[in-house]
Amino acid sequence: MHILATEGLTKRFPTVTAVDQLTVTVGPGVTGLVGANGAGKSTLIKILLGLLPPSGGTARVLDLDVTSQGAGIRRLVGYMPEHECLPPDVSATELVVHLAQMSGLPRTAARERAADVLRHVGLAEERYRPIGGYSTGMKQRVKLAQALVHDPKVVFLDEPTNGLDPRGRDEMLALVRRIGTEFGISVVVTSHLLGELERICDHVVVIDAGRLLRSSAIGEFTQSTQTVTVEVDEGMEALAARLSETGHTVSPQGRLLVVQVRGPETYDAVRDAAADLDLCLIRLEQGRHRIEDVFREEVAHV
Amino acid sequence: MSEIYDIGYRHYDGPRLGRAHSFRALAVHSLRGIFGIGRPARSKIVPFALVAIMLMPAVVSIALMALIKERGIAYSAYAVIMQAVVAIFLASQSPTVVAPDLRHRVLPLYLSRPVSVADYVAAKVAAMTVAVFALVAVPLTLMYVGEVVVDLPGDPATGEYAGSILMALALALLLAAFGLALASFTPRRGLGVASVMVVYLLSSASVPMVYGTLYSTGNEAAASWAWLLNPFWLVDSVQSWLFGTPPHSIEGAAYPSGPASLAVLVLLIAAGLGALALRYRKAAAR
C-alpha cells in the first residue's frame, strides 16, 4: 500500500515552476525527501496537505485526492513546518493541547495526548513555561509534538534538523527514526543533507528543480564514495604520509584529512597511525554524503 | 538537555470530533488570550483594569439607587458614556487575537488541520465579539440586578435593559469586525493598537467637525447624519429607533432616520468582515 502517490504533478507559480511533472510513489516507513534549497520540497508538502492546488497532474495521500479531499487528508496527517511557527507567550502544553483540539480531539483526550507526546519528544518540566524562552532545540521538539499529538497516520517533517547543533541533530534524527519504527507512523522527512537522511530512512526520493532525480531504497545508494574526516591537533602531514603508505587514498582539505573508507580496517588504520605517531586526535567523523555528490553521480550516469 | 523516557508509544483510537468542536476550541482559546488567562500576569493587567473601570459607574449607580432612591446612568446610555473605555479595550486587545498568529506564522499549524480559513476567522470574530459584549453587558446586568434587589419605586426598567443588551451585542459585532480587520493588517502589536485607536479617534473627532460645519451652513437635517460616523452613536441611533430610548448624543441632538442607521450598521459589519476575509485569503496563500 502506498502512503502517497503523485502522477505528473506540476505546480507553476507566475515566475517559477516549483514542481515539474513529478511522478513518484512512497510506501510506509521513513522516507527522505532530499533536494537543495528551492528544489520544491516545501511546495510539494503543501500540495500533499491540500493547501496549494496543483497546476496539473494528480496526487493522492492515504488514497485521498489532494484537490477534492484535502480536509480528509489533514485529519489523518501531521505537519511540522520548516519555519518558526510558535507563539512565544503560551506554554508548550497549552499550545499542544489547543492544537490537538483543533484536530478534533476532545479536551480530556487532548490533555492526555499532549502530555504523552511532549514526554516522547523529550520536553519535561519546561513544557509549562512560555515558549518564548525556549532554545532552538526545544522549539523544534514542540513543533514535532504538535505534528504527532493527534496520532496521525503520516507525518510530514520539513527540515526538522534545521538550526540544531550536532548533538541536537542526532537526537532529532533518532526521534524521527523512532516515530517511523516504534510509533508505527509513516514519516516523510525533508533535508538538504542526504548524509543525514541515510542514517534514518528506508527510502530516499531526490528532487531537483521540481523534477524527480531518483527514488530508491536506501541500500541502493552507492556506498563507494564513503569517506571519513580526520582532524588532528598537529602532524597532519605525517599522518597523511603514514596512511598513504598503508595504501589509503588521502586528500587534505584545509585542517582536515579526508580518507576514503575501504572497510572497517580503514578506521583501525587511522587509529593505529594516530597512536603510533603520538598525535592528538580531535575528530573522527563519518563523511556526510552530500546532495551534490548524488547530483554529480546522476550527471555522470547520464 | 532532557532525556527521552522509554515508555512505549500509545495510539489514539478515541473519537475525533468535527468542525463545531474545533470552532469552539479556537474561540475559547482566543477568548482566554484576550483576557490573558493562561498567559503571564502582565497580559492580564490591561483587560482586567478596563473591566474594573467599566464596572465603576454601575457600582455608583447601584449606590445611588440604594441610598437616595434615584437612577444613576441609564442602561441605554451606558455604552455611549463609557465609549472611550470600550475603544481602549478594543484597541489594546484586538491585536492579541490576530497579530501573534500572523507575526509568528502560526497560521500553517491551523491550516494543516481540518480547519478552514473561514472557520478560523469566524472563531476569532466570535471570540472578540463575546469579549466586547461581556465588557458592556456585565456592568449593565450588574446594575439591573442591583435595581431589582434595591427595589426602586415603580417597575424595573426591564425593557430598556433588554434593549441595551441586544444593542451591546450589535455594537460588539461591529467593533470586533473592525478591530480585528484593522489589527490584522499589521503583524506588529503596537501598530495594531495604534491603528485601531487612531481610527476610533478620527471617527469621534470627525463628528463635531462635520456636524458643526453642516449646522453652521444651515444644513440641519444633513448635520444629524454626522452622528453615524462614530460607531457608538451609530448603534445608539438604531437603539433609539428600535426601543424608543432618548438619543444619547451630545445635548440630546436628534439622530437621522432609524432604518437608515440600521442599514449603515449592517453594511459596516459586512465591510469589516469582508476586509478580514480578504486579508486572511492572502495570508493563507503564503
Contacts between the chains, C-beta under 8 A, distances in Angstrom:
chain1	res1	chain2	res2	distance
A	49	B	112	5.4
A	51	B	108	7.9
A	51	B	111	5.9
A	51	B	112	7.0
A	51	B	284	7.9
A	71	B	114	4.7
A	71	B	116	7.6
A	72	B	114	7.9
A	74	B	112	5.9
A	74	B	113	5.6
A	74	B	114	4.9
A	75	B	16	6.7
A	75	B	113	7.8
A	75	B	114	4.8
A	77	B	112	7.7
A	78	B	112	7.8
A	79	B	108	7.3
A	79	B	109	7.7
A	79	B	112	3.8
A	81	B	105	7.6
A	81	B	108	5.1
A	81	B	109	7.3
A	81	B	112	7.8
A	83	B	105	5.8
A	84	B	104	6.8
A	84	B	105	6.6
A	85	B	104	6.7
A	85	B	105	4.9
A	85	B	106	5.5
A	85	B	108	5.9
A	85	B	109	5.6
A	86	B	104	6.3
A	86	B	106	7.0
A	87	B	100	4.6
A	87	B	101	7.0
A	87	B	104	5.1
A	87	B	106	5.5
A	88	B	100	7.8
A	88	B	104	6.8
A	89	B	39	5.5
A	89	B	40	6.7
A	89	B	43	6.8
A	89	B	100	7.0
A	90	B	38	6.9
A	90	B	39	6.8
A	91	B	38	7.8
A	94	B	38	5.5
A	98	B	25	6.7
A	98	B	26	8.0
A	98	B	29	5.0
A	99	B	109	6.0
A	99	B	110	7.9
A	99	B	113	7.1
A	101	B	21	7.1
A	101	B	22	6.5
A	101	B	25	3.8
A	101	B	29	8.0
A	102	B	22	4.9
A	102	B	25	6.1
A	102	B	26	6.4
A	102	B	110	6.2
A	102	B	113	4.9
A	102	B	115	5.7
A	103	B	16	7.3
A	103	B	22	7.6
A	103	B	113	4.9
A	103	B	114	7.0
A	104	B	15	7.9
A	104	B	16	4.0
A	104	B	17	4.7
A	104	B	18	6.8
A	104	B	21	6.2
A	104	B	22	6.3
A	104	B	114	6.7
A	105	B	12	7.3
A	105	B	14	7.3
A	105	B	16	6.8
A	105	B	17	7.4
A	106	B	14	7.2
A	106	B	15	6.3
A	106	B	17	6.2
A	106	B	21	7.4
A	107	B	25	7.7
A	109	B	12	6.9
A	109	B	14	5.0
A	109	B	15	7.8
A	113	B	12	5.9
A	116	B	9	8.0
A	116	B	10	6.5
A	119	B	5	5.8
A	119	B	7	7.2
A	120	B	4	7.1
A	120	B	5	8.0
A	120	B	9	6.4
A	121	B	4	7.6
A	122	B	1	7.7
A	122	B	2	4.9
A	122	B	3	6.8
A	122	B	4	4.4
A	122	B	5	8.0
A	123	B	2	6.6
A	124	B	2	4.6
A	126	B	2	7.7
A	130	B	39	8.0
A	130	B	40	6.5
A	137	B	1	7.4
A	146	B	109	6.2
A	150	B	12	7.0
A	150	B	16	7.6
A	150	B	113	7.8
A	151	B	11	5.4
A	151	B	12	3.8
A	167	B	1	7.5
A	168	B	1	8.0
A	171	B	1	7.5
A	171	B	4	7.6
A	175	B	4	7.1
A	182	B	8	7.4
A	182	B	9	5.9
A	183	B	9	4.3
A	184	B	9	7.6
A	184	B	11	7.5
